[in-house]
Amino acid sequence: MSTPHVPIERLAELARIALDEDERARFTGDLDRVVAMMAELRRAEVDGVAPLAHPFDATLRLRPDEVTEPDRADAFLAQAPESQGGYFLVPRVVE
């Protein structure tokens, strides 16, 4: 099976990679196998199958959304070389 409509040289150019002749042949074969696998998946009968977000029926344990750390913003700002209005002041980098 040959990859339809897309030469491997064009894909290599788009990916910005250089391929020698051996790599080109190998990647062409790999790409042909991927396309064949996708064609096989398209033939799978999926009518009546509910989509899955995850293969396991796992639920996350949730913790209460509570503040557990004290507000230390003032202590952190006190360590800054410059601050104003609760924000760190930094030198301008873009003029």
N, CA, C and O of each residue as an XYZ file, in Angstrom:
380
protein
N       0.851     -1.176      0.000
C       0.000      0.000      0.000
C       0.894      1.236      0.000
O       1.878      1.284      0.739
N       0.581      2.192     -0.783
C       1.364      3.414     -0.852
C       0.588      4.530     -0.184
O      -0.633      4.606     -0.319
N       1.287      5.401      0.538
C       0.644      6.501      1.239
C       0.009      7.443      0.214
O       0.706      7.926     -0.679
N      -1.272      7.711      0.316
C      -1.949      8.501     -0.711
C      -1.588      9.977     -0.671
O      -1.618     10.604      0.388
N      -1.253     10.518     -1.811
C      -1.163     11.957     -2.042
C      -0.059     12.707     -1.304
O       0.093     13.904     -1.544
N       0.704     12.099     -0.442
C       1.710     12.854      0.311
C       3.064     12.164      0.205
O       3.299     11.155      0.869
N       3.953     12.698     -0.625
C       5.289     12.090     -0.704
C       6.045     12.270      0.614
O       5.893     13.281      1.300
N       6.843     11.293      0.944
C       7.594     11.336      2.206
C       8.544     12.530      2.229
O       8.839     13.063      3.299
N       9.028     12.956      1.055
C       9.921     14.124      1.003
C       9.195     15.380      1.489
O       9.781     16.209      2.185
N       7.922     15.517      1.123
C       7.135     16.682      1.552
C       6.897     16.638      3.059
O       6.982     17.667      3.728
N       6.601     15.464      3.595
C       6.416     15.336      5.042
C       7.696     15.665      5.789
O       7.664     16.324      6.829
N       8.834     15.203      5.254
C      10.117     15.501      5.894
C      10.397     16.998      5.859
O      10.917     17.566      6.820
N      10.051     17.626      4.751
C      10.245     19.078      4.641
C       9.389     19.821      5.661
O       9.866     20.739      6.329
N       8.120     19.420      5.777
C       7.226     20.067      6.739
C       7.683     19.856      8.172
O       7.525     20.737      9.018
N       8.256     18.675      8.446
C       8.728     18.359      9.797
C      10.115     18.920     10.045
O      10.636     18.836     11.157
N      10.714     19.494      9.007
C      12.061     20.075      9.100
C      13.094     19.035      9.539
O      13.934     19.288     10.403
N      13.003     17.853      8.911
C      13.986     16.810      9.188
C      14.622     16.371      7.877
O      13.987     16.396      6.822
N      15.873     15.973      7.961
C      16.593     15.471      6.789
C      16.575     13.945      6.847
O      16.879     13.350      7.881
N      16.216     13.326      5.733
C      16.160     11.867      5.670
C      17.093     11.381      4.571
O      17.077     11.895      3.453
N      17.910     10.381      4.906
C      18.690      9.756      3.846
C      17.819      8.703      3.168
O      16.676      8.491      3.573
N      18.348      8.045      2.143
C      17.552      7.097      1.355
C      17.012      5.945      2.198
O      15.864      5.540      2.017
N      17.824      5.407      3.120
C      17.371      4.302      3.974
C      16.242      4.749      4.905
O      15.248      4.043      5.075
N      16.408      5.926      5.501
C      15.369      6.444      6.401
C      14.077      6.715      5.637
O      12.985      6.437      6.134
N      14.207      7.260      4.424
C      13.033      7.533      3.612
C      12.239      6.252      3.344
O      11.013      6.235      3.446
N      12.953      5.193      3.002
C      12.286      3.910      2.738
C      11.632      3.363      4.004
O      10.506      2.866      3.965
N      12.350      3.460      5.136
C      11.801      2.945      6.396
C      10.568      3.739      6.829
O       9.556      3.157      7.220
N      10.656      5.076      6.758
C       9.528      5.898      7.172
C       8.341      5.747      6.233
O       7.194      5.831      6.671
N       8.599      5.527      4.953
C       7.502      5.278      4.019
C       6.768      4.007      4.420
O       5.537      3.973      4.416
N       7.509      2.969      4.762
C       6.889      1.725      5.222
C       6.117      1.915      6.515
O       5.011      1.397      6.665
N       6.707      2.670      7.462
C       6.022      2.947      8.729
C       4.720      3.705      8.491
O       3.684      3.383      9.073
N       4.789      4.714      7.628
C       3.607      5.512      7.353
C       2.539      4.675      6.657
O       1.351      4.831      6.939
N       2.943      3.801      5.764
C       1.990      2.901      5.104
C       1.292      2.007      6.122
O       0.092      1.757      6.006
N       2.031      1.523      7.120
C       1.418      0.677      8.156
C       0.434      1.474      9.015
O      -0.613      0.953      9.402
N       0.759      2.721      9.312
C      -0.146      3.559     10.103
C      -1.434      3.806      9.320
O      -2.530      3.701      9.869
N      -1.296      4.133      8.040
C      -2.483      4.375      7.222
C      -3.331      3.105      7.123
O      -4.558      3.175      7.186
N      -2.689      1.953      6.971
C      -3.421      0.682      6.899
C      -4.148      0.404      8.215
O      -5.282     -0.075      8.210
N      -3.499      0.703      9.336
C      -4.138      0.483     10.631
C      -5.354      1.398     10.789
O      -6.393      0.970     11.294
N      -5.227      2.652     10.360
C      -6.359      3.570     10.449
C      -7.515      3.094      9.568
O      -8.679      3.203      9.955
N      -7.196      2.570      8.396
C      -8.241      2.040      7.515
C      -8.935      0.851      8.181
O     -10.151      0.695      8.071
N      -8.166      0.024      8.864
C      -8.742     -1.131      9.569
C      -9.637     -0.669     10.721
O     -10.703     -1.242     10.945
N      -9.212      0.352     11.443
C     -10.031      0.881     12.538
C     -11.342      1.465     12.027
O     -12.368      1.381     12.702
N     -11.309      2.058     10.833
C     -12.539      2.614     10.266
C     -13.574      1.538      9.992
O     -14.775      1.806     10.019
N     -13.116      0.323      9.728
C     -14.042     -0.774      9.440
C     -14.633     -1.390     10.702
O     -15.539     -2.218     10.609
N     -14.145     -1.010     11.872
C     -14.645     -1.589     13.121
C     -16.102     -1.187     13.340
O     -16.486     -0.043     13.096
N     -16.890     -2.125     13.794
C     -18.307     -1.891     14.073
C     -18.430     -1.241     15.451
O     -18.133     -1.873     16.465
N     -18.861      0.003     15.489
C     -18.950      0.723     16.761
C     -20.363      1.239     17.041
O     -20.566      2.001     17.986
N     -21.336      0.830     16.227
C     -22.713      1.267     16.476
C     -23.174      0.757     17.836
O     -23.020     -0.424     18.149
N     -23.729      1.637     18.625
C     -24.244      1.267     19.932
C     -23.194      1.236     21.026
O     -23.512      0.914     22.171
N     -21.952      1.560     20.705
C     -20.892      1.570     21.712
C     -20.769      2.991     22.252
O     -20.524      3.933     21.498
N     -20.940      3.134     23.553
C     -20.853      4.457     24.171
C     -19.394      4.910     24.226
O     -18.511      4.109     24.532
N     -19.137      6.172     23.935
C     -17.759      6.663     24.007
C     -17.247      6.639     25.439
O     -18.008      6.834     26.387
N     -15.960      6.398     25.584
C     -15.324      6.347     26.901
C     -14.372      7.518     27.068
O     -13.644      7.877     26.143
N     -14.384      8.099     28.236
C     -13.376      9.098     28.560
C     -12.158      8.403     29.140
O     -11.038      8.902     29.030
N     -12.375      7.266     29.749
C     -11.301      6.502     30.384
C     -11.762      5.045     30.432
O     -12.950      4.790     30.628
N     -10.859      4.091     30.259
C     -11.291      2.694     30.241
C     -11.730      2.155     31.602
O     -12.355      1.096     31.671
N     -11.419      2.851     32.660
C     -11.815      2.389     33.990
C     -12.866      3.329     34.556
O     -12.842      4.529     34.281
N     -13.764      2.802     35.326
C     -14.762      3.645     35.980
C     -14.186      4.204     37.279
O     -14.695      3.932     38.366
N     -13.148      4.969     37.151
C     -12.487      5.526     38.328
C     -13.016      6.933     38.579
O     -13.277      7.690     37.644
N     -13.165      7.258     39.818
C     -13.538      8.616     40.191
C     -12.436      9.181     41.065
O     -11.786      8.461     41.823
N     -12.243     10.460     40.947
C     -11.222     11.113     41.747
C     -11.756     11.394     43.146
O     -12.910     11.781     43.331
N     -10.887     11.188     44.115
C     -11.263     11.563     45.470
C     -11.113     13.066     45.580
O     -10.060     13.619     45.265
N     -12.143     13.710     46.018
C     -12.107     15.158     46.148
C     -11.894     15.545     47.595
O     -12.426     14.917     48.511
N     -11.124     16.569     47.781
C     -10.933     17.102     49.122
C     -11.697     18.415     49.224
O     -11.986     19.046     48.208
N     -12.016     18.817     50.410
C     -12.713     20.106     50.554
C     -11.829     21.238     50.031
O     -10.615     21.233     50.235
N     -12.436     22.187     49.369
C     -11.707     23.335     48.845
C     -11.573     24.369     49.955
O     -12.338     25.330     50.037
N     -10.575     24.141     50.807
C     -10.362     25.007     51.961
C      -8.955     25.565     51.927
O      -8.023     24.895     51.483
N      -8.803     26.789     52.394
C      -7.480     27.399     52.504
C      -6.770     26.747     53.680
O      -7.280     26.756     54.800
N      -5.594     26.181     53.429
C      -4.853     25.512     54.502
C      -3.539     26.221     54.814
O      -2.888     25.914     55.813
N      -3.150     27.163     53.968
C      -1.914     27.907     54.186
C      -2.261     29.347     54.549
O      -3.227     29.910     54.035
N      -1.473     29.932     55.431
C      -1.739     31.348     55.763
C      -1.325     32.252     54.602
O      -0.502     31.870     53.770
N      -1.896     33.436     54.557
C      -1.548     34.426     53.536
C      -0.184     35.020     53.892
O      -0.058     35.748     54.877
N       0.822     34.711     53.099
C       2.178     35.196     53.373
C       2.649     36.172     52.311
O       3.851     36.364     52.130
N       1.700     36.797     51.601
C       2.046     37.722     50.529
C       2.933     38.856     51.036
O       3.907     39.217     50.377
N       2.608     39.421     52.196
C       3.413     40.531     52.720
C       4.836     40.093     53.034
O       5.774     40.856     52.800
N       5.021     38.894     53.553
C       6.361     38.391     53.853
C       7.154     38.192     52.565
O       8.347     38.491     52.523
N       6.511     37.693     51.526
C       7.201     37.507     50.253
C       7.533     38.844     49.604
O       8.625     39.023     49.065
N       6.593     39.781     49.655
C       6.842     41.098     49.079
C       7.949     41.838     49.825
O       8.674     42.633     49.227
N       8.086     41.584     51.118
C       9.138     42.233     51.907
C      10.521     41.790     51.445
O      11.492     42.521     51.639
N      10.633     40.618     50.844
C      11.923     40.118     50.363
C      12.283     40.660     48.977
O      13.432     40.556     48.548
N      11.304     41.237     48.280
C      11.539     41.732     46.925
C      12.337     43.026     46.962
O      12.177     43.824     47.885
N      13.195     43.245     45.972
C      13.932     44.515     45.916
C      12.987     45.708     45.817
O      13.231     46.745     46.433
N      11.907     45.566     45.043
C      10.923     46.638     44.928
C       9.530     46.031     44.789
O       9.347     45.005     44.133
N       8.555     46.680     45.414
C       7.163     46.260     45.276
C       6.286     47.481     45.398
O       6.685     48.508     45.946
N       5.070     47.347     44.870
C       4.129     48.467     44.949
C       2.721     47.917     44.831
O       2.419     47.169     43.901
N       1.866     48.277     45.759
C       0.459     47.895     45.696
C       0.224     46.392     45.715
O      -0.753     45.918     45.135
N       1.099     45.633     46.370
C       0.920     44.193     46.452
C       1.508     43.435     45.274
O       1.266     42.238     45.125
N       2.284     44.124     44.430
C       2.899     43.487     43.270
C       4.407     43.655     43.306
O       4.920     44.631     43.854
N       5.121     42.690     42.714
C       6.561     42.822     42.556
C       6.826     43.792     41.423
O       6.164     43.734     40.386
N       7.778     44.673     41.607
C       8.199     45.553     40.513
C       9.465     44.957     39.909
O      10.401     44.598     40.623
N       9.476     44.862     38.614
C      10.624     44.315     37.906
C      11.066     45.310     36.845
O      10.270     46.138     36.402
N      12.328     45.237     36.432
C      12.799     46.153     35.395
C      12.066     45.899     34.080
O      11.697     44.766     33.770
N      11.864     46.957     33.320
C      11.214     46.833     32.015
C      12.154     46.065     31.090
O      13.343     46.374     31.011
N      11.627     45.079     30.403
C      12.451     44.281     29.492
C      12.116     44.582     28.032
O      12.947     44.353     27.153
N      10.945     45.076     27.769
C      10.564     45.413     26.400
C      10.284     46.899     26.366
O       9.491     47.418     27.151
N      10.941     47.568     25.453
C      10.753     49.021     25.331
C       9.647     49.313     24.355
O       9.331     50.477     24.110
